[in-house]
């Protein structure tokens, strides 16, 4: 590095002199130089003795101010730009939690969710429609066209880990992620899976189709972000081709599958869920659903706002070499009729 570069970078963070300070220094320099002109006799020794240090000092001050002015007005040193943040599952889950917390709460006697699904584990590759009405203390209804059901009644409860809770018990769950995760862990133990996979399955089921408040949805997303190993699939798409963030927890042991959650981080809307098959995460799902519409109504014959008139084409790989046979299963927030 040469001297000019060193000079330009010296104290570059300091602001330069003001215009008034520069003018005052220039005037002082000119006045000092005017005291002795070239060829003028120096009859007073004291003049020479005191003028030389004064002039030298003034010149040094002026040069220093001028140099500072040049550095201040010159180009600032270029600093390297900050590295872009690496997108992780925790980041997108926290973003969804923030979006959920800012939404308005819904009201109604029933919470209804309409979805489109495939069930390859049971030989059903053609998409079918599922509409579920969960009642607040009253009997609900399940209309599953894929299974030929015509409107089976369902009890007023929701799956929570290995047990069932009421609508009121759901709304009394903690909305702080730490205490909520503790409740989820207690309800999810001893179900044949490693605990973290069981906890994630409980969270997915509640987010998929249950009457969660905005605060509880936010807490569920935050609780999921705290699970060890939660993984983001970049540039994912749900069953009907919508762009989505997909997160899952890797299998805890060989052959163990798990659940995947598809959602929109900007709105916190759940777009779909899937049951993964075995430890090969490239295999087609055993069961997958795309949420078409959800909301609150007052009758088991009302549909949620925005419910489509017909099913949409699905996009999924029907066969992948080396994949094991599918295992039956589906995440659900409410008990299904036998």
C-alpha beads as a LAMMPS data file, in Angstrom:
LAMMPS data file: protein, C-alpha beads

338 atoms
337 bonds

1 atom types
1 bond types

-500.0 500.0 xlo xhi
-500.0 500.0 ylo yhi
-500.0 500.0 zlo zhi

Masses

1 110.0

Atoms # bond

1 1 1 0.000 0.000 0.000
2 1 1 1.491 3.427 -1.042
3 1 1 1.571 6.651 0.966
4 1 1 -1.333 8.246 -0.894
5 1 1 -3.581 5.320 -0.068
6 1 1 -2.520 5.459 3.569
7 1 1 -3.241 9.170 3.641
8 1 1 -6.673 8.757 2.045
9 1 1 -7.636 6.055 4.536
10 1 1 -6.200 7.804 7.595
11 1 1 -9.106 8.543 9.972
12 1 1 -11.542 8.298 7.070
13 1 1 -14.361 7.863 9.530
14 1 1 -13.854 11.442 10.817
15 1 1 -15.880 14.230 9.221
16 1 1 -13.868 16.966 7.440
17 1 1 -13.624 20.647 8.442
18 1 1 -16.471 23.015 7.754
19 1 1 -16.229 25.676 5.058
20 1 1 -15.842 28.354 7.748
21 1 1 -12.930 26.494 9.362
22 1 1 -11.195 26.088 6.002
23 1 1 -11.597 29.810 5.193
24 1 1 -10.247 30.820 8.608
25 1 1 -7.154 28.625 8.186
26 1 1 -6.521 30.008 4.719
27 1 1 -6.803 33.593 5.987
28 1 1 -4.388 32.862 8.844
29 1 1 -1.850 31.394 6.423
30 1 1 -2.046 34.397 4.068
31 1 1 -1.718 36.857 6.969
32 1 1 1.372 35.083 8.326
33 1 1 3.032 34.995 4.924
34 1 1 2.368 38.696 4.436
35 1 1 4.486 39.638 7.466
36 1 1 7.784 39.068 5.530
37 1 1 7.868 39.454 1.769
38 1 1 10.726 38.276 -0.461
39 1 1 13.566 40.936 -0.483
40 1 1 12.181 42.814 2.543
41 1 1 14.953 43.685 5.091
42 1 1 14.619 42.010 8.466
43 1 1 15.809 44.732 10.829
44 1 1 14.283 43.125 13.918
45 1 1 15.894 39.890 14.938
46 1 1 12.839 39.051 16.991
47 1 1 10.737 39.143 13.835
48 1 1 12.716 36.343 12.295
49 1 1 12.911 34.439 15.534
50 1 1 9.129 34.420 16.055
51 1 1 7.912 34.519 12.432
52 1 1 9.523 31.262 11.345
53 1 1 7.883 29.040 13.965
54 1 1 4.564 30.867 13.556
55 1 1 4.581 30.489 9.802
56 1 1 5.682 26.888 9.998
57 1 1 2.998 26.070 12.532
58 1 1 0.328 27.861 10.543
59 1 1 1.396 26.122 7.352
60 1 1 1.282 22.760 9.075
61 1 1 -2.211 23.485 10.384
62 1 1 -3.358 24.588 6.945
63 1 1 -1.865 21.531 5.270
64 1 1 -3.525 19.299 7.868
65 1 1 -6.906 20.949 7.323
66 1 1 -6.496 20.792 3.558
67 1 1 -5.530 17.118 3.713
68 1 1 -8.544 16.399 5.930
69 1 1 -10.757 18.265 3.495
70 1 1 -9.410 16.186 0.590
71 1 1 -9.971 12.938 2.488
72 1 1 -13.455 13.995 3.582
73 1 1 -14.515 15.018 0.103
74 1 1 -12.876 12.064 -1.656
75 1 1 -14.411 8.610 -2.121
76 1 1 -15.194 6.662 1.033
77 1 1 -13.548 3.264 1.409
78 1 1 -15.649 0.455 -0.068
79 1 1 -16.718 -2.037 2.576
80 1 1 -17.787 -5.566 1.653
81 1 1 -21.552 -6.022 1.512
82 1 1 -23.136 -8.159 4.228
83 1 1 -23.680 -11.766 3.225
84 1 1 -27.331 -12.607 2.543
85 1 1 -29.016 -14.573 5.319
86 1 1 -29.326 -18.293 4.632
87 1 1 -32.996 -19.220 4.605
88 1 1 -33.730 -21.908 7.180
89 1 1 -36.819 -23.700 8.439
90 1 1 -36.701 -21.702 11.674
91 1 1 -36.672 -18.401 9.752
92 1 1 -39.710 -19.198 7.596
93 1 1 -41.597 -20.671 10.568
94 1 1 -40.971 -17.507 12.605
95 1 1 -42.139 -15.422 9.646
96 1 1 -45.372 -17.444 9.497
97 1 1 -45.800 -16.990 13.259
98 1 1 -45.534 -13.221 12.880
99 1 1 -48.113 -13.259 10.071
100 1 1 -50.498 -15.430 12.114
101 1 1 -50.310 -13.186 15.179
102 1 1 -51.441 -10.153 13.173
103 1 1 -54.650 -11.750 11.856
104 1 1 -58.159 -11.315 13.209
105 1 1 -59.842 -14.124 15.113
106 1 1 -62.732 -16.028 13.529
107 1 1 -66.073 -16.945 15.104
108 1 1 -68.707 -19.573 14.458
109 1 1 -70.358 -22.697 15.817
110 1 1 -68.317 -24.911 13.479
111 1 1 -64.857 -24.742 11.989
112 1 1 -64.913 -26.162 8.468
113 1 1 -61.943 -27.184 6.337
114 1 1 -62.162 -28.403 2.749
115 1 1 -59.226 -30.201 1.178
116 1 1 -58.271 -32.265 -1.843
117 1 1 -56.203 -35.377 -1.240
118 1 1 -54.661 -38.525 -2.652
119 1 1 -54.147 -41.785 -0.729
120 1 1 -51.573 -43.933 -2.574
121 1 1 -51.084 -46.149 0.490
122 1 1 -54.622 -47.458 -0.087
123 1 1 -54.417 -47.521 -3.879
124 1 1 -56.259 -44.207 -4.361
125 1 1 -54.187 -42.136 -6.774
126 1 1 -57.147 -40.141 -8.092
127 1 1 -57.734 -36.919 -6.090
128 1 1 -60.731 -36.884 -3.805
129 1 1 -62.464 -34.210 -1.743
130 1 1 -62.696 -34.065 2.047
131 1 1 -64.771 -31.558 4.021
132 1 1 -64.849 -31.629 7.800
133 1 1 -67.012 -29.580 10.184
134 1 1 -65.668 -29.517 13.763
135 1 1 -68.308 -28.454 16.274
136 1 1 -67.836 -26.306 19.361
137 1 1 -69.353 -28.683 21.902
138 1 1 -71.730 -30.155 19.309
139 1 1 -71.541 -33.037 16.855
140 1 1 -69.724 -32.247 13.638
141 1 1 -69.705 -33.848 10.208
142 1 1 -67.227 -35.419 7.799
143 1 1 -67.968 -35.556 4.081
144 1 1 -65.273 -37.662 2.437
145 1 1 -66.040 -38.325 -1.219
146 1 1 -62.962 -40.485 -1.655
147 1 1 -64.247 -43.060 0.799
148 1 1 -67.866 -42.901 -0.325
149 1 1 -69.077 -41.300 2.911
150 1 1 -72.258 -39.268 2.618
151 1 1 -71.873 -37.166 5.737
152 1 1 -70.809 -39.189 8.753
153 1 1 -71.240 -37.501 12.147
154 1 1 -68.083 -36.987 14.218
155 1 1 -67.778 -36.271 17.943
156 1 1 -66.913 -32.742 19.108
157 1 1 -63.233 -33.358 19.739
158 1 1 -59.787 -32.892 18.249
159 1 1 -56.780 -35.179 18.192
160 1 1 -53.955 -33.986 20.401
161 1 1 -51.018 -36.362 20.406
162 1 1 -52.264 -39.690 21.723
163 1 1 -55.448 -38.198 23.161
164 1 1 -58.456 -36.062 22.309
165 1 1 -59.255 -32.568 23.578
166 1 1 -62.349 -30.377 23.322
167 1 1 -62.615 -27.072 21.483
168 1 1 -62.431 -25.257 24.839
169 1 1 -59.340 -27.201 25.882
170 1 1 -57.697 -26.318 22.570
171 1 1 -58.285 -22.609 23.176
172 1 1 -56.857 -22.899 26.701
173 1 1 -53.489 -24.213 25.470
174 1 1 -50.514 -21.918 26.236
175 1 1 -49.703 -19.336 23.579
176 1 1 -46.056 -19.036 24.621
177 1 1 -43.996 -21.456 22.488
178 1 1 -42.018 -22.972 25.391
179 1 1 -44.981 -23.967 27.594
180 1 1 -46.952 -25.024 24.500
181 1 1 -44.148 -27.311 23.353
182 1 1 -44.041 -28.835 26.836
183 1 1 -47.776 -29.618 26.595
184 1 1 -47.289 -31.086 23.121
185 1 1 -44.386 -33.237 24.308
186 1 1 -46.445 -34.606 27.192
187 1 1 -49.299 -35.572 24.862
188 1 1 -47.046 -37.034 22.148
189 1 1 -44.884 -39.499 24.093
190 1 1 -44.922 -43.266 23.617
191 1 1 -46.651 -43.375 20.240
192 1 1 -44.024 -45.559 18.540
193 1 1 -42.039 -42.666 17.053
194 1 1 -39.065 -40.701 18.318
195 1 1 -40.424 -37.813 20.396
196 1 1 -39.441 -35.035 17.983
197 1 1 -41.321 -36.704 15.092
198 1 1 -44.347 -37.233 17.341
199 1 1 -44.280 -33.588 18.480
200 1 1 -44.085 -32.372 14.897
201 1 1 -46.992 -34.633 13.886
202 1 1 -49.121 -33.134 16.686
203 1 1 -48.284 -29.603 15.542
204 1 1 -49.051 -30.450 11.901
205 1 1 -52.412 -31.952 12.832
206 1 1 -53.477 -28.854 14.782
207 1 1 -52.390 -26.473 12.032
208 1 1 -54.011 -28.606 9.319
209 1 1 -57.652 -28.512 10.411
210 1 1 -58.543 -27.107 13.810
211 1 1 -60.089 -23.848 15.130
212 1 1 -56.877 -22.276 16.402
213 1 1 -56.811 -18.619 17.412
214 1 1 -54.223 -16.327 15.771
215 1 1 -52.133 -16.395 18.965
216 1 1 -52.214 -20.197 19.137
217 1 1 -51.324 -20.568 15.441
218 1 1 -48.376 -18.239 15.968
219 1 1 -47.272 -20.289 18.986
220 1 1 -47.563 -23.537 17.005
221 1 1 -45.305 -22.179 14.260
222 1 1 -42.809 -20.966 16.877
223 1 1 -42.931 -24.315 18.669
224 1 1 -42.157 -26.080 15.371
225 1 1 -39.205 -23.740 14.806
226 1 1 -37.682 -24.960 18.094
227 1 1 -37.750 -28.656 17.222
228 1 1 -34.274 -30.100 16.604
229 1 1 -33.689 -31.122 13.006
230 1 1 -36.663 -29.311 11.484
231 1 1 -35.733 -28.966 7.805
232 1 1 -36.775 -26.636 4.976
233 1 1 -37.346 -27.830 1.409
234 1 1 -36.466 -24.869 -0.840
235 1 1 -38.732 -23.961 -3.767
236 1 1 -41.369 -26.540 -2.815
237 1 1 -44.891 -26.932 -4.224
238 1 1 -47.980 -28.449 -2.666
239 1 1 -50.170 -31.184 -4.127
240 1 1 -51.946 -28.858 -6.573
241 1 1 -48.793 -27.010 -7.640
242 1 1 -48.895 -23.900 -5.440
243 1 1 -45.535 -22.477 -4.392
244 1 1 -45.032 -23.211 -0.704
245 1 1 -42.550 -23.477 2.102
246 1 1 -42.237 -27.135 3.085
247 1 1 -40.804 -28.242 6.417
248 1 1 -40.389 -31.688 7.906
249 1 1 -38.424 -33.479 10.601
250 1 1 -36.040 -36.178 9.254
251 1 1 -36.729 -39.802 10.259
252 1 1 -35.358 -40.752 13.640
253 1 1 -34.477 -44.326 12.645
254 1 1 -34.290 -46.471 9.513
255 1 1 -37.646 -47.022 7.877
256 1 1 -39.410 -44.395 9.986
257 1 1 -41.372 -41.823 7.993
258 1 1 -42.951 -38.650 9.239
259 1 1 -45.041 -35.663 8.268
260 1 1 -44.473 -32.636 6.055
261 1 1 -46.176 -29.250 6.318
262 1 1 -46.729 -26.913 3.349
263 1 1 -47.560 -23.278 4.136
264 1 1 -47.287 -19.684 3.002
265 1 1 -44.908 -17.819 5.357
266 1 1 -46.292 -14.420 4.314
267 1 1 -49.854 -15.219 5.387
268 1 1 -49.357 -18.247 7.698
269 1 1 -51.975 -20.122 5.642
270 1 1 -51.537 -23.893 5.692
271 1 1 -51.510 -25.090 2.082
272 1 1 -51.157 -28.808 2.668
273 1 1 -49.796 -31.766 4.607
274 1 1 -48.224 -35.081 3.643
275 1 1 -47.290 -38.383 5.238
276 1 1 -43.740 -39.308 4.254
277 1 1 -42.757 -42.906 3.528
278 1 1 -39.683 -44.403 5.136
279 1 1 -36.305 -42.690 5.348
280 1 1 -36.018 -42.039 1.590
281 1 1 -37.498 -38.556 1.437
282 1 1 -37.602 -38.606 -2.368
283 1 1 -40.342 -41.246 -2.341
284 1 1 -43.965 -40.360 -3.112
285 1 1 -46.071 -39.708 -0.003
286 1 1 -48.325 -42.287 1.539
287 1 1 -51.031 -39.627 1.850
288 1 1 -51.099 -35.941 0.851
289 1 1 -53.706 -33.187 0.995
290 1 1 -54.013 -29.610 -0.230
291 1 1 -56.213 -27.235 1.756
292 1 1 -58.682 -25.529 -0.575
293 1 1 -60.533 -23.335 1.939
294 1 1 -61.175 -23.075 5.681
295 1 1 -63.180 -20.876 8.040
296 1 1 -66.009 -20.577 10.559
297 1 1 -69.680 -21.290 9.798
298 1 1 -72.868 -21.929 11.771
299 1 1 -74.127 -25.061 10.014
300 1 1 -72.683 -28.401 8.925
301 1 1 -73.953 -27.667 5.416
302 1 1 -72.212 -24.319 4.968
303 1 1 -68.944 -24.198 3.056
304 1 1 -66.013 -21.933 3.908
305 1 1 -65.499 -18.737 1.957
306 1 1 -63.485 -19.301 -1.205
307 1 1 -64.312 -23.001 -1.542
308 1 1 -63.805 -23.979 -5.216
309 1 1 -66.573 -25.506 -7.283
310 1 1 -64.353 -28.367 -8.528
311 1 1 -61.141 -30.178 -7.721
312 1 1 -57.829 -29.072 -9.200
313 1 1 -55.253 -31.213 -11.039
314 1 1 -52.658 -32.730 -8.741
315 1 1 -48.910 -32.832 -9.338
316 1 1 -46.955 -35.682 -7.778
317 1 1 -44.647 -38.501 -8.780
318 1 1 -46.487 -41.785 -8.828
319 1 1 -43.438 -44.060 -8.823
320 1 1 -39.792 -43.632 -7.864
321 1 1 -37.316 -46.519 -8.221
322 1 1 -36.125 -47.992 -4.944
323 1 1 -38.951 -46.631 -2.793
324 1 1 -40.515 -48.914 -0.160
325 1 1 -44.167 -49.828 -0.013
326 1 1 -46.334 -47.055 1.428
327 1 1 -47.528 -47.248 5.005
328 1 1 -51.064 -46.140 5.707
329 1 1 -51.618 -43.010 7.756
330 1 1 -52.729 -39.412 7.652
331 1 1 -52.400 -36.445 10.017
332 1 1 -55.750 -35.269 11.323
333 1 1 -56.853 -32.851 14.024
334 1 1 -60.146 -34.625 14.590
335 1 1 -61.135 -38.275 15.071
336 1 1 -62.323 -39.823 11.834
337 1 1 -65.265 -42.228 11.791
338 1 1 -64.326 -45.896 11.645

Bonds

1 1 1 2
2 1 2 3
3 1 3 4
4 1 4 5
5 1 5 6
6 1 6 7
7 1 7 8
8 1 8 9
9 1 9 10
10 1 10 11
11 1 11 12
12 1 12 13
13 1 13 14
14 1 14 15
15 1 15 16
16 1 16 17
17 1 17 18
18 1 18 19
19 1 19 20
20 1 20 21
21 1 21 22
22 1 22 23
23 1 23 24
24 1 24 25
25 1 25 26
26 1 26 27
27 1 27 28
28 1 28 29
29 1 29 30
30 1 30 31
31 1 31 32
32 1 32 33
33 1 33 34
34 1 34 35
35 1 35 36
36 1 36 37
37 1 37 38
38 1 38 39
39 1 39 40
40 1 40 41
41 1 41 42
42 1 42 43
43 1 43 44
44 1 44 45
45 1 45 46
46 1 46 47
47 1 47 48
48 1 48 49
49 1 49 50
50 1 50 51
51 1 51 52
52 1 52 53
53 1 53 54
54 1 54 55
55 1 55 56
56 1 56 57
57 1 57 58
58 1 58 59
59 1 59 60
60 1 60 61
61 1 61 62
62 1 62 63
63 1 63 64
64 1 64 65
65 1 65 66
66 1 66 67
67 1 67 68
68 1 68 69
69 1 69 70
70 1 70 71
71 1 71 72
72 1 72 73
73 1 73 74
74 1 74 75
75 1 75 76
76 1 76 77
77 1 77 78
78 1 78 79
79 1 79 80
80 1 80 81
81 1 81 82
82 1 82 83
83 1 83 84
84 1 84 85
85 1 85 86
86 1 86 87
87 1 87 88
88 1 88 89
89 1 89 90
90 1 90 91
91 1 91 92
92 1 92 93
93 1 93 94
94 1 94 95
95 1 95 96
96 1 96 97
97 1 97 98
98 1 98 99
99 1 99 100
100 1 100 101
101 1 101 102
102 1 102 103
103 1 103 104
104 1 104 105
105 1 105 106
106 1 106 107
107 1 107 108
108 1 108 109
109 1 109 110
110 1 110 111
111 1 111 112
112 1 112 113
113 1 113 114
114 1 114 115
115 1 115 116
116 1 116 117
117 1 117 118
118 1 118 119
119 1 119 120
120 1 120 121
121 1 121 122
122 1 122 123
123 1 123 124
124 1 124 125
125 1 125 126
126 1 126 127
127 1 127 128
128 1 128 129
129 1 129 130
130 1 130 131
131 1 131 132
132 1 132 133
133 1 133 134
134 1 134 135
135 1 135 136
136 1 136 137
137 1 137 138
138 1 138 139
139 1 139 140
140 1 140 141
141 1 141 142
142 1 142 143
143 1 143 144
144 1 144 145
145 1 145 146
146 1 146 147
147 1 147 148
148 1 148 149
149 1 149 150
150 1 150 151
151 1 151 152
152 1 152 153
153 1 153 154
154 1 154 155
155 1 155 156
156 1 156 157
157 1 157 158
158 1 158 159
159 1 159 160
160 1 160 161
161 1 161 162
162 1 162 163
163 1 163 164
164 1 164 165
165 1 165 166
166 1 166 167
167 1 167 168
168 1 168 169
169 1 169 170
170 1 170 171
171 1 171 172
172 1 172 173
173 1 173 174
174 1 174 175
175 1 175 176
176 1 176 177
177 1 177 178
178 1 178 179
179 1 179 180
180 1 180 181
181 1 181 182
182 1 182 183
183 1 183 184
184 1 184 185
185 1 185 186
186 1 186 187
187 1 187 188
188 1 188 189
189 1 189 190
190 1 190 191
191 1 191 192
192 1 192 193
193 1 193 194
194 1 194 195
195 1 195 196
196 1 196 197
197 1 197 198
198 1 198 199
199 1 199 200
200 1 200 201
201 1 201 202
202 1 202 203
203 1 203 204
204 1 204 205
205 1 205 206
206 1 206 207
207 1 207 208
208 1 208 209
209 1 209 210
210 1 210 211
211 1 211 212
212 1 212 213
213 1 213 214
214 1 214 215
215 1 215 216
216 1 216 217
217 1 217 218
218 1 218 219
219 1 219 220
220 1 220 221
221 1 221 222
222 1 222 223
223 1 223 224
224 1 224 225
225 1 225 226
226 1 226 227
227 1 227 228
228 1 228 229
229 1 229 230
230 1 230 231
231 1 231 232
232 1 232 233
233 1 233 234
234 1 234 235
235 1 235 236
236 1 236 237
237 1 237 238
238 1 238 239
239 1 239 240
240 1 240 241
241 1 241 242
242 1 242 243
243 1 243 244
244 1 244 245
245 1 245 246
246 1 246 247
247 1 247 248
248 1 248 249
249 1 249 250
250 1 250 251
251 1 251 252
252 1 252 253
253 1 253 254
254 1 254 255
255 1 255 256
256 1 256 257
257 1 257 258
258 1 258 259
259 1 259 260
260 1 260 261
261 1 261 262
262 1 262 263
263 1 263 264
264 1 264 265
265 1 265 266
266 1 266 267
267 1 267 268
268 1 268 269
269 1 269 270
270 1 270 271
271 1 271 272
272 1 272 273
273 1 273 274
274 1 274 275
275 1 275 276
276 1 276 277
277 1 277 278
278 1 278 279
279 1 279 280
280 1 280 281
281 1 281 282
282 1 282 283
283 1 283 284
284 1 284 285
285 1 285 286
286 1 286 287
287 1 287 288
288 1 288 289
289 1 289 290
290 1 290 291
291 1 291 292
292 1 292 293
293 1 293 294
294 1 294 295
295 1 295 296
296 1 296 297
297 1 297 298
298 1 298 299
299 1 299 300
300 1 300 301
301 1 301 302
302 1 302 303
303 1 303 304
304 1 304 305
305 1 305 306
306 1 306 307
307 1 307 308
308 1 308 309
309 1 309 310
310 1 310 311
311 1 311 312
312 1 312 313
313 1 313 314
314 1 314 315
315 1 315 316
316 1 316 317
317 1 317 318
318 1 318 319
319 1 319 320
320 1 320 321
321 1 321 322
322 1 322 323
323 1 323 324
324 1 324 325
325 1 325 326
326 1 326 327
327 1 327 328
328 1 328 329
329 1 329 330
330 1 330 331
331 1 331 332
332 1 332 333
333 1 333 334
334 1 334 335
335 1 335 336
336 1 336 337
337 1 337 338
